[in-house]
Amino acid sequence: MKKFFDDIKKDIKFKTAGPGKKLTTDTSTKPEAVQSSASAKENHHRPPTDGAQKAGAAALARVEKQQRPKVYTSQDAIRNQVKRQLEAEAAAVAEKENPTTFEESNTLKDPACLSVSGVYFTCPLTGATLTKSEREVHIKEAILMRFEEDPVEASVMMIHTFNKDREKVKAAVDIISKYVENICKNPTEEKYRKIKLSNKVFQEKVRIVEGSREFLEALGFISIMLPVDGQEEDEEFLVLTDEGADALELMKERRDRLLRGEPVRAQLNRQPQAFRPSAKAQHFELPPEFYNLTADELKKEQQQRSDLVEKNAMLRTKAMREREEQRNRRKYNYTLLRVRLPDGTLLQGTFYAWDRMPVLFSFVRESLVDGWQPFELIAPGGQKLQESEEVALADLDWDACCCLLPKMFLGPANS
């Protein structure tokens, strides 16, 4: 066995030894042969052409332009960490030196510094004071709670309040009124006392309006499954079962209530307040609810005011002026007004930007002990306001806050 493996090793060694050589060959001539072979190769090598040289130079330039990925070492990581710490410390020092920025002054205000804490509303059904985000949900809940005591009134409120599309509401109300009119004109006709729920007109005009079915049920309609000619399965109908004359008169009265119905809207709480004379009378700080503008748009307000002189100097068409006025009217949702009374007391109230002069005069009159006595209101700049003018507050080019000066008071203010 040992001899077998020795023979295999010898055979492998013989095969890897290379080409054979004669015993008479002088091995000293080998380097010359190799050298002569290399020189022969060099002699046969041709220099590159001009095109090849240009292509090679372009490829080399592209390689040099490529950014090699940076290899981060542990020292790089330590250096970056120290840099971040230094930047954080510098930012903290800068914040201490300048604690408030422009954006923070518009968004993060101390509530105690605000002229009014916010915009609030009063529910006409419950009298509750609500924020802007609470008013819609609260009114819906208040309407639904009224179904127990007066389902007709609740369903009328539901139709006019829950549905925002006034055209769809009008179409549904007209069709329901037609139902009632047909029944009153033809009290014995059975076909007018049934409403097929799968009817196309009912599906497209009445069913889509929230509260319409509740109103029909409040009129006396009940749901019944009835057979239909040519169909195997019964279908749902709303059927009026009461046929008395008193029931018809009551139905007409309820229909009139539906026609007179109005949406239930939360009323703006004017938050009337009175202040003693102070040097801060002209200082106003309003919460974000007063504005339609975003924070970025508020930052541009100062720049826009500085450009006002240039705009007034420009020749503008009537259409251009009207478009600019519309943009200005959309800046504010509400306005905070202060009225300086003859004794220096300030009367403050919150108004819609589209409220008109009679609303302002009524607010001042209701706040006075002797509100029946005549008075005048003088706007900033000496403009005399007229109660009879149906002009909106937004049309007077006032800001979201303004201080008025009443004149010729004959009675004291009610603080």
VEXDREN-2710 file (C-alpha; in Angstrom, 1 decimal):
% VEXDREN-2710
k/r/px/py/pz
1/MET/0.0/0.0/0.0
2/LYS/2.9/2.4/0.8
3/LYS/4.5/1.6/-2.5
4/PHE/1.2/2.4/-4.3
5/PHE/1.0/5.9/-2.8
6/ASP/4.7/6.6/-3.5
7/ASP/4.2/5.7/-7.2
8/ILE/1.2/8.2/-7.4
9/LYS/3.3/11.0/-5.8
10/LYS/6.2/10.4/-8.3
11/ASP/3.7/10.4/-11.2
12/ILE/2.2/13.8/-10.1
13/LYS/5.7/15.3/-9.6
14/PHE/6.8/14.2/-13.0
15/LYS/3.7/15.7/-14.8
16/THR/4.2/19.0/-13.0
17/ALA/7.9/19.3/-13.7
18/GLY/7.5/21.1/-17.1
19/PRO/8.9/20.5/-20.5
20/GLY/11.7/18.1/-20.9
21/LYS/15.4/19.2/-21.4
22/LYS/18.3/17.5/-23.0
23/LEU/21.2/16.6/-20.7
24/THR/23.6/18.2/-23.1
25/THR/21.8/21.7/-23.0
26/ASP/23.7/24.5/-21.2
27/THR/21.4/26.0/-18.6
28/SER/23.4/29.2/-18.5
29/THR/21.8/30.4/-21.8
30/LYS/18.2/30.4/-20.2
31/PRO/18.2/34.1/-19.1
32/GLU/19.2/35.2/-22.5
33/ALA/16.4/33.2/-24.1
34/VAL/13.9/34.7/-21.7
35/GLN/15.3/38.1/-22.3
36/SER/15.2/37.7/-26.0
37/SER/11.6/36.5/-25.8
38/ALA/10.6/39.6/-23.8
39/SER/12.4/41.9/-26.2
40/ALA/10.6/40.2/-29.0
41/LYS/7.3/40.9/-27.4
42/GLU/8.3/44.5/-26.9
43/ASN/9.2/44.8/-30.5
44/HIS/5.9/43.4/-31.6
45/HIS/3.9/45.9/-29.3
46/ARG/2.3/48.9/-31.1
47/PRO/1.7/52.3/-29.5
48/PRO/-2.0/53.3/-29.0
49/THR/-3.8/55.4/-31.6
50/ASP/-4.9/59.0/-30.9
51/GLY/-8.6/57.9/-30.5
52/ALA/-7.6/55.3/-27.9
53/GLN/-5.6/57.9/-26.0
54/LYS/-8.5/60.4/-25.9
55/ALA/-10.9/57.7/-24.8
56/GLY/-8.6/56.6/-22.0
57/ALA/-8.1/60.2/-20.8
58/ALA/-11.9/60.7/-20.7
59/ALA/-12.4/57.5/-18.7
60/LEU/-9.7/58.6/-16.3
61/ALA/-11.3/62.0/-15.8
62/ARG/-14.7/60.4/-15.1
63/VAL/-13.1/58.1/-12.5
64/GLU/-11.4/61.1/-10.8
65/LYS/-14.7/63.0/-10.6
66/GLN/-16.6/60.2/-8.8
67/GLN/-16.7/60.8/-5.1
68/ARG/-15.2/58.0/-3.1
69/PRO/-17.2/56.9/-0.1
70/LYS/-15.8/58.3/3.1
71/VAL/-14.7/55.7/5.6
72/TYR/-15.5/56.8/9.1
73/THR/-13.1/55.8/11.8
74/SER/-13.7/55.8/15.6
75/GLN/-12.0/59.2/15.7
76/ASP/-14.5/60.6/13.1
77/ALA/-17.4/59.4/15.3
78/ILE/-16.0/61.1/18.4
79/ARG/-15.4/64.3/16.4
80/ASN/-18.9/64.3/15.1
81/GLN/-20.4/63.7/18.6
82/VAL/-18.4/66.6/20.0
83/LYS/-19.5/68.8/17.2
84/ARG/-23.2/68.0/17.9
85/GLN/-22.7/68.7/21.6
86/LEU/-21.1/72.1/20.8
87/GLU/-23.9/73.0/18.4
88/ALA/-26.6/72.1/21.1
89/GLU/-24.8/74.2/23.7
90/ALA/-24.6/77.2/21.3
91/ALA/-28.3/76.9/20.5
92/ALA/-29.2/76.8/24.2
93/VAL/-27.2/79.9/24.8
94/ALA/-28.8/81.7/21.9
95/GLU/-32.3/80.7/23.2
96/LYS/-31.5/82.2/26.6
97/GLU/-30.3/85.5/25.0
98/ASN/-33.3/85.7/22.7
99/PRO/-36.1/83.5/24.2
100/THR/-38.9/84.6/21.8
101/THR/-38.9/84.5/18.0
102/PHE/-41.4/86.0/15.7
103/GLU/-43.2/82.7/15.1
104/GLU/-43.4/81.9/18.8
105/SER/-44.8/85.4/19.6
106/ASN/-47.7/84.6/17.2
107/THR/-48.4/81.0/18.3
108/LEU/-47.2/80.6/21.9
109/LYS/-48.7/83.4/23.9
110/ASP/-49.4/83.5/27.6
111/PRO/-53.2/83.4/27.9
112/ALA/-53.0/86.1/30.6
113/CYS/-51.6/88.5/28.1
114/LEU/-54.4/88.0/25.6
115/SER/-57.1/90.7/25.3
116/VAL/-59.6/87.9/25.1
117/SER/-59.1/84.2/25.9
118/GLY/-60.7/83.0/22.7
119/VAL/-63.8/83.0/20.5
120/TYR/-66.9/81.4/22.2
121/PHE/-70.5/80.7/21.2
122/THR/-73.8/80.1/22.9
123/CYS/-76.1/77.3/22.1
124/PRO/-79.6/78.7/21.5
125/LEU/-81.2/75.4/22.7
126/THR/-79.3/74.8/25.9
127/GLY/-77.6/78.1/26.7
128/ALA/-74.2/76.4/27.0
129/THR/-71.0/78.3/26.2
130/LEU/-69.0/76.5/23.5
131/THR/-65.8/76.7/21.6
132/LYS/-65.7/76.7/17.9
133/SER/-64.8/73.0/17.7
134/GLU/-67.6/72.0/20.2
135/ARG/-70.6/73.9/18.8
136/GLU/-71.6/71.6/15.9
137/VAL/-71.5/68.4/18.0
138/HIS/-73.3/70.0/20.9
139/ILE/-76.1/71.4/18.7
140/LYS/-76.6/68.0/17.1
141/GLU/-76.9/66.3/20.5
142/ALA/-79.3/69.0/21.7
143/ILE/-81.6/68.5/18.7
144/LEU/-81.6/64.7/19.1
145/MET/-82.6/65.0/22.7
146/ARG/-85.7/67.0/21.7
147/PHE/-87.3/64.0/19.9
148/GLU/-88.7/62.8/23.2
149/GLU/-90.7/66.0/23.9
150/ASP/-91.4/67.2/20.3
151/PRO/-90.5/65.0/17.4
152/VAL/-91.9/67.4/14.8
153/GLU/-89.8/70.3/16.0
154/ALA/-86.7/68.1/16.4
155/SER/-87.1/66.6/12.9
156/VAL/-87.6/70.1/11.4
157/MET/-84.4/71.3/13.1
158/MET/-82.6/68.1/11.9
159/ILE/-83.5/68.7/8.3
160/HIS/-82.5/72.4/8.2
161/THR/-79.4/72.0/10.5
162/PHE/-77.7/68.6/9.7
163/ASN/-77.7/69.1/5.9
164/LYS/-75.3/71.7/4.5
165/ASP/-76.5/71.7/0.9
166/ARG/-79.4/74.2/1.0
167/GLU/-80.6/73.3/-2.6
168/LYS/-81.0/69.6/-1.6
169/VAL/-82.9/70.7/1.6
170/LYS/-85.3/72.9/-0.5
171/ALA/-85.9/70.0/-2.9
172/ALA/-86.8/67.6/-0.2
173/VAL/-89.0/70.1/1.7
174/ASP/-90.9/70.8/-1.6
175/ILE/-91.5/67.1/-2.2
176/ILE/-92.7/66.5/1.4
177/SER/-95.0/69.5/1.1
178/LYS/-96.4/68.0/-2.1
179/TYR/-97.1/64.7/-0.3
180/VAL/-99.1/66.6/2.3
181/GLU/-100.9/68.7/-0.2
182/ASN/-102.0/65.7/-2.2
183/ILE/-103.3/63.9/0.9
184/CYS/-105.3/67.0/2.0
185/LYS/-106.8/67.5/-1.4
186/ASN/-107.6/63.8/-1.8
187/PRO/-108.1/62.4/1.7
188/THR/-109.9/59.2/0.5
189/GLU/-107.4/58.3/-2.2
190/GLU/-105.3/55.5/-0.9
191/LYS/-102.4/56.0/-3.4
192/TYR/-101.6/59.4/-1.9
193/ARG/-101.4/58.0/1.6
194/LYS/-98.6/55.5/0.6
195/ILE/-94.9/56.3/-0.1
196/LYS/-92.9/53.6/-1.8
197/LEU/-89.4/53.8/-0.4
198/SER/-87.8/52.3/-3.5
199/ASN/-89.4/55.1/-5.6
200/LYS/-86.7/56.9/-7.7
201/VAL/-87.9/60.4/-6.7
202/PHE/-88.0/59.5/-3.0
203/GLN/-84.5/57.9/-3.2
204/GLU/-82.8/60.8/-5.0
205/LYS/-84.6/63.7/-3.4
206/VAL/-86.0/62.9/0.0
207/ARG/-84.1/59.9/1.4
208/ILE/-80.7/61.6/1.0
209/VAL/-81.7/64.5/3.3
210/GLU/-81.0/63.6/6.9
211/GLY/-84.2/64.0/9.1
212/SER/-86.7/63.6/6.3
213/ARG/-87.9/60.2/7.3
214/GLU/-88.1/61.3/10.9
215/PHE/-90.4/64.1/9.9
216/LEU/-92.7/61.8/7.9
217/GLU/-93.0/59.5/10.9
218/ALA/-93.8/62.5/13.1
219/LEU/-96.6/63.3/10.6
220/GLY/-98.1/59.9/11.3
221/PHE/-96.6/57.7/8.6
222/ILE/-95.6/54.2/9.7
223/SER/-93.4/51.6/8.0
224/ILE/-95.3/48.6/6.5
225/MET/-94.3/45.8/4.1
226/LEU/-96.8/45.6/1.3
227/PRO/-97.1/43.4/-1.8
228/VAL/-96.3/44.9/-5.2
229/ASP/-97.9/43.8/-8.5
230/GLY/-95.6/41.7/-10.6
231/GLN/-93.1/41.1/-7.7
232/GLU/-92.8/38.0/-5.5
233/GLU/-91.3/39.9/-2.6
234/ASP/-93.0/42.6/-0.5
235/GLU/-91.6/46.1/-0.4
236/GLU/-91.4/48.7/2.4
237/PHE/-93.9/51.6/2.3
238/LEU/-94.6/54.5/4.6
239/VAL/-98.3/54.6/5.1
240/LEU/-100.5/57.2/6.7
241/THR/-103.2/55.4/8.7
242/ASP/-105.1/58.3/10.5
243/GLU/-107.9/59.6/8.2
244/GLY/-109.6/62.1/10.5
245/ALA/-110.2/65.7/9.6
246/ASP/-108.4/66.9/12.7
247/ALA/-105.4/64.9/11.6
248/LEU/-105.3/66.6/8.2
249/GLU/-105.4/70.1/9.8
250/LEU/-102.6/69.1/12.2
251/MET/-100.6/67.8/9.2
252/LYS/-101.0/71.2/7.4
253/GLU/-99.8/73.0/10.5
254/ARG/-96.7/70.7/10.8
255/ARG/-96.0/71.2/7.1
256/ASP/-96.0/75.0/7.6
257/ARG/-93.5/74.5/10.5
258/LEU/-91.2/72.6/8.0
259/LEU/-91.5/75.4/5.4
260/ARG/-90.6/78.1/8.0
261/GLY/-87.7/76.1/9.5
262/GLU/-84.3/77.6/9.8
263/PRO/-80.9/76.1/10.7
264/VAL/-80.0/76.1/14.3
265/ARG/-76.7/78.0/14.6
266/ALA/-74.6/78.8/17.7
267/GLN/-74.7/82.5/18.5
268/LEU/-71.4/84.4/18.9
269/ASN/-70.8/85.2/22.6
270/ARG/-69.6/88.8/22.5
271/GLN/-68.0/88.4/26.0
272/PRO/-68.7/92.0/27.0
273/GLN/-66.1/93.4/29.4
274/ALA/-65.3/96.8/30.9
275/PHE/-61.9/98.1/31.8
276/ARG/-60.6/101.0/33.8
277/PRO/-58.6/103.7/32.0
278/SER/-55.1/102.4/31.4
279/ALA/-52.1/103.1/29.3
280/LYS/-52.6/99.7/27.7
281/ALA/-55.9/100.7/26.2
282/GLN/-54.5/100.5/22.7
283/HIS/-52.7/97.2/23.3
284/PHE/-54.3/94.2/21.7
285/GLU/-53.2/90.5/21.8
286/LEU/-55.6/88.2/20.0
287/PRO/-55.7/84.4/19.9
288/PRO/-55.4/82.5/16.6
289/GLU/-59.1/81.9/16.3
290/PHE/-59.6/85.6/15.2
291/TYR/-57.6/85.1/12.0
292/ASN/-58.1/83.3/8.7
293/LEU/-54.4/83.7/7.9
294/THR/-51.7/81.1/8.5
295/ALA/-48.6/81.8/10.5
296/ASP/-46.6/82.4/7.3
297/GLU/-49.2/84.8/6.0
298/LEU/-49.1/86.7/9.3
299/LYS/-45.4/87.2/8.9
300/LYS/-46.0/88.8/5.5
301/GLU/-48.5/91.2/6.9
302/GLN/-45.9/93.8/7.9
303/GLN/-44.3/93.7/4.4
304/GLN/-47.7/94.0/2.8
305/ARG/-48.5/97.1/4.8
306/SER/-45.1/98.7/3.8
307/ASP/-46.1/98.1/0.2
308/LEU/-49.4/99.8/0.6
309/VAL/-48.1/103.3/-0.4
310/GLU/-46.7/101.9/-3.6
311/LYS/-50.0/100.1/-4.4
312/ASN/-51.9/103.3/-3.8
313/ALA/-49.6/105.1/-6.2
314/MET/-50.2/102.6/-9.0
315/LEU/-53.0/103.0/-11.5
316/ARG/-55.3/100.1/-10.9
317/THR/-58.5/99.1/-12.6
318/LYS/-61.8/98.7/-10.7
319/ALA/-61.6/94.9/-11.0
320/MET/-58.1/95.0/-9.5
321/ARG/-59.3/97.1/-6.6
322/GLU/-62.3/94.9/-5.9
323/ARG/-60.2/91.7/-5.9
324/GLU/-57.8/93.3/-3.4
325/GLU/-60.7/94.3/-1.2
326/GLN/-62.0/90.8/-1.2
327/ARG/-58.7/89.4/-0.1
328/ASN/-58.5/91.9/2.7
329/ARG/-62.0/90.9/3.9
330/ARG/-61.0/87.3/4.1
331/LYS/-58.1/88.0/6.5
332/TYR/-60.2/88.0/9.7
333/ASN/-63.1/85.9/10.9
334/TYR/-63.8/88.1/13.9
335/THR/-63.0/91.5/15.2
336/LEU/-62.5/92.8/18.8
337/LEU/-63.8/96.3/19.4
338/ARG/-63.2/98.6/22.4
339/VAL/-65.4/101.6/22.9
340/ARG/-63.9/104.4/25.1
341/LEU/-66.7/105.9/27.2
342/PRO/-66.6/109.6/28.3
343/ASP/-65.2/108.7/31.8
344/GLY/-62.4/106.7/30.2
345/THR/-63.9/103.3/30.8
346/LEU/-63.3/100.8/28.0
347/LEU/-66.2/98.6/26.8
348/GLN/-65.0/95.5/24.9
349/GLY/-66.9/93.1/22.7
350/THR/-66.3/90.4/20.1
351/PHE/-68.0/90.7/16.7
352/TYR/-68.1/88.9/13.4
353/ALA/-66.1/90.6/10.7
354/TRP/-69.3/90.8/8.6
355/ASP/-71.5/92.3/11.3
356/ARG/-73.0/95.6/10.3
357/MET/-73.4/98.9/12.0
358/PRO/-76.8/98.3/13.7
359/VAL/-75.2/95.4/15.6
360/LEU/-72.4/97.5/16.9
361/PHE/-74.8/100.3/18.0
362/SER/-77.1/97.8/19.7
363/PHE/-74.3/96.3/21.6
364/VAL/-73.2/99.7/23.0
365/ARG/-76.8/100.7/23.7
366/GLU/-77.5/97.5/25.6
367/SER/-74.4/98.1/27.8
368/LEU/-75.6/101.5/29.0
369/VAL/-77.8/102.2/32.0
370/ASP/-79.6/104.9/29.9
371/GLY/-79.4/103.3/26.6
372/TRP/-82.3/105.2/25.2
373/GLN/-80.2/108.4/25.1
374/PRO/-78.6/109.4/21.8
375/PHE/-74.9/109.0/21.2
376/GLU/-72.4/108.9/18.3
377/LEU/-69.4/106.6/17.6
378/ILE/-66.2/108.0/16.2
379/ALA/-63.9/105.6/14.5
380/PRO/-60.0/105.9/14.5
381/GLY/-59.1/108.8/12.2
382/GLY/-62.2/110.8/13.2
383/GLN/-64.7/109.0/11.0
384/LYS/-68.2/109.4/12.3
385/LEU/-70.2/106.1/12.1
386/GLN/-73.8/106.1/11.1
387/GLU/-76.1/103.5/12.7
388/SER/-78.4/103.5/9.6
389/GLU/-75.6/102.4/7.3
390/GLU/-75.7/98.7/6.4
391/VAL/-71.9/98.5/6.0
392/ALA/-70.0/95.5/7.4
393/LEU/-67.1/96.0/9.8
394/ALA/-64.7/94.3/7.4
395/ASP/-65.5/97.0/4.8
396/LEU/-64.2/99.8/7.0
397/ASP/-60.5/98.7/6.6
398/TRP/-60.1/98.1/10.3
399/ASP/-57.8/95.5/11.7
400/ALA/-59.0/92.5/13.7
401/CYS/-59.0/94.9/16.7
402/CYS/-59.9/98.5/17.0
403/CYS/-60.7/101.2/19.6
404/LEU/-63.7/103.5/19.1
405/LEU/-64.5/106.8/20.7
406/PRO/-68.1/107.6/21.6
407/LYS/-69.3/111.2/21.7
408/MET/-72.1/113.2/23.3
409/PHE/-73.1/110.6/26.0
410/LEU/-75.8/111.8/28.3
411/GLY/-75.9/108.8/30.6
412/PRO/-73.2/106.8/32.5
413/ALA/-71.8/103.5/31.3
414/ASN/-72.9/100.2/32.8
415/SER/-69.8/98.4/33.8
END
